[in-house]
Amino acid sequence: MVKSSKWFLKKSNDRHNYYTNGMKKLALSYLVFLIVISFSYDANGNQTSAPNGLTITYNSINQPQQVKSGSTVKHKFAYLVDGRKLHFISDPANDGGLAYIGSSVFKIYRGKYDGFESTSFSAGRIVRSGSSYAVQYHITDHLGSVRMVLNQSMTVIEQNDYYPFGMRRSISSSTTNRYHYNGKEDISATATSDYGARQYSAEFCQWMQVDPLAEKYYSNSPYGLCVGNPIGNVDLDGRDWIKAVYNGEAFYYYDANVHSDDDVKRLYYNSDNKEVRNYYYIEYVGETGSYCSEADGAFEFYSDGTYSRNGTKQSSEYSNDGSLHVGSSENTKPHGGKPNNNWYGNYLGPNNPHVNSDPSSPYSYAIPPIDDLDYAAFQHDKGYDLHGAAGRLDAITNLNVVNSDWNLAYSCFNISDDGSSRKRSWAKKTGIAFFSIALDKERVRWTRQLLKPKK
């Protein structure tokens, strides 16, 4: 009966009532086959109670701090200042549990490290068993959920299926693997999956905490998963999209190094956090977002770095010759997979960003230029593309792109001085080179005009 009620709850979880007492307490109740399941929330919207009778308290960054049964502390958590989990104490009496250091996990007993427990690698985990170590390979689906675990002999030691919103149906298991839906760690203390920024309950299809970006996405539930589409989307941890506006051109760009507003400031702002570094404007979009205009259509950005336009998933950046540029995690890769890897910036030189970093593929303009010199080269390359020009031969001989050459030379001679000798050097060399190229093309064009037979 309980399982049936929970299944029915999943199908009916949009039918609920909110009861508020100012902003101090929020209670959420479900009526399922005459069984009332209630939750309580604190002033920040964090779930503080669960049907199993446990109560949860949170720290100042809205992460679970203690789990209690009555007045008895059952579990404790500790975090780094950026929200990453540091300790999970599952045995408070002996101060025992797990410690997280990078990708490795260690056991704790009586407050001290008690040996290696496991570590992750690209294909699974290395797990300690007694005095030996075992490699476990994780076979995942398109959402990153672990469907099978194989040992070193390629024998299946765990097999899982999942309901649409993540509840696991174990087919067989002879492991202590804690990583399942979306590849996230199961937290037994709260019966949730740990996504880093928040914890998710697959049993009740909701987050335990409010979306940190809820004010930007008021049309979506702050507790809902993947905007109601967990089969097509996945929440990695997950806030990674930024919007950069340079000289009126907008770049919606997936940056895997960005997970918060603080990351944007660290990577894109000046040291005093008062001016945006190299950009006229930059905005932290978040794990998901949307953009819509009459000219461009409707875009949706997802937490796995992919995006769609007018409901259709895209595989390349949009609008090479316009003012809107959108890039997914699959194609916003500079030359060699590294940013700023051209002669200067991303666009000055022969090593422009390509789709999927493949030099034989078209140029990708989804990556913002790093400053006004790189932006001048960016505009120059786009001008060449409009005329089907590319390479050194067209740079020297193609008369159709002479205006782009003049514009680049003019921009290089008027580059802002930000104290960088390297920037000044490249601006001077590029300006002189393309001034000479443009002048030679004009001489050819004038000569042709003079030699053209008169009617």
Long-range contacts (C-beta under 8 A, 24 or more apart in sequence): 1-33, 1-35, 2-35, 4-33, 5-32, 5-33, 5-35, 5-37, 6-32, 6-203, 6-204, 8-32, 8-33, 9-37, 9-204, 9-205, 10-163, 10-165, 10-167, 10-204, 10-205, 13-204, 13-205, 13-206, 37-204, 44-209, 44-210, 45-209, 45-210, 45-222, 46-208, 46-209, 46-210, 47-208, 47-209, 50-190, 50-191, 52-191, 54-190, 56-190, 56-208, 58-209, 62-209, 62-210, 64-189, 64-190, 64-199, 64-208, 67-189, 67-190, 74-189, 75-189, 75-190, 82-260, 82-262, 83-196, 83-197, 84-196, 85-194, 85-196, 88-187, 88-189, 90-188, 90-189, 124-149, 124-150, 125-177, 125-179, 127-176, 136-175, 136-177, 138-179, 138-183, 140-183, 143-181, 143-182, 143-230, 143-231, 143-234, 144-182, 144-183, 144-234, 145-180, 145-181, 145-182, 145-183, 146-177, 146-179, 146-180, 146-183, 149-175, 149-177, 162-202, 163-202, 164-230, 164-231, 165-202, 165-205, 165-225, 165-230, 166-193, 166-200, 166-202, 166-205, 166-225, 166-230, 167-202, 167-203, 168-202, 182-234, 182-235, 182-236, 195-235, 195-236, 195-237, 195-238, 196-237, 196-259, 197-237, 197-238, 197-239, 197-259, 200-225, 200-235, 212-239, 213-239, 213-286, 213-287, 216-286, 216-289, 217-286, 217-288, 217-289, 226-288, 226-302, 226-303, 227-288, 233-288, 233-302, 233-303, 233-304, 234-302, 234-303, 234-304, 235-287, 235-303, 236-287, 236-303, 236-304, 237-287, 237-303, 238-287, 238-303, 238-304, 239-284, 239-286, 239-287, 239-303, 240-286, 240-287, 240-303, 240-305, 241-285, 241-286, 241-287, 241-288, 241-289, 241-301, 242-268, 242-282, 242-283, 242-284, 242-285, 243-282, 243-283, 243-284, 243-285, 244-268, 244-279, 244-281, 244-282, 244-283, 244-368, 245-279, 245-280, 245-281, 245-282, 245-283, 246-279, 246-280, 246-368, 246-369, 246-375, 247-280, 247-375, 248-323, 249-323, 249-324, 249-325, 250-291, 250-323, 250-324, 250-325, 251-325, 251-326, 251-327, 251-366, 251-367, 251-368, 252-285, 252-289, 252-291, 252-299, 252-301, 252-307, 252-324, 252-325, 252-326, 252-327, 253-325, 253-326, 253-327, 253-332, 253-366, 253-367, 253-368, 254-301, 254-305, 254-327, 254-328, 254-329, 254-332, 256-305, 256-329, 258-284, 260-284, 278-370, 278-371, 279-368, 291-324, 291-326, 293-324, 296-322, 296-324, 299-326, 301-326, 304-329, 305-329, 305-330, 306-330, 316-355, 316-362, 316-364, 317-355, 317-364, 317-365, 317-366, 320-363, 320-365, 320-382, 320-385, 321-382, 321-385, 321-386, 325-365, 325-366, 325-368, 326-366, 327-364, 327-366, 327-367, 328-366, 330-356, 331-355, 331-356, 331-364, 331-366, 332-364, 332-366, 332-367, 333-357, 333-364, 334-367, 335-359, 339-367, 339-370, 340-370, 343-426, 344-373, 344-374, 344-377, 344-422, 344-423, 344-426, 345-369, 345-370, 345-371, 345-373, 345-374, 345-377, 346-370, 346-374, 346-378, 347-374, 347-375, 347-377, 347-378, 347-380, 347-381, 348-373, 348-374, 348-376, 348-377, 348-426, 348-430, 349-377, 352-381, 371-416, 371-418, 371-423, 372-411, 372-415, 372-416, 373-411, 373-412, 373-415, 373-423, 373-426, 373-427, 373-430, 376-407, 376-408, 376-411, 376-412, 376-415, 377-408, 377-430, 379-404, 379-407, 379-408, 379-411, 380-404, 380-405, 380-407, 380-408, 380-434, 383-407, 395-437, 396-437, 396-440, 397-441, 399-441, 399-444, 399-445, 402-438, 402-441, 402-442, 402-445, 405-434, 405-437, 405-438, 405-441, 406-434, 406-438, 408-434, 409-434, 409-435, 409-438
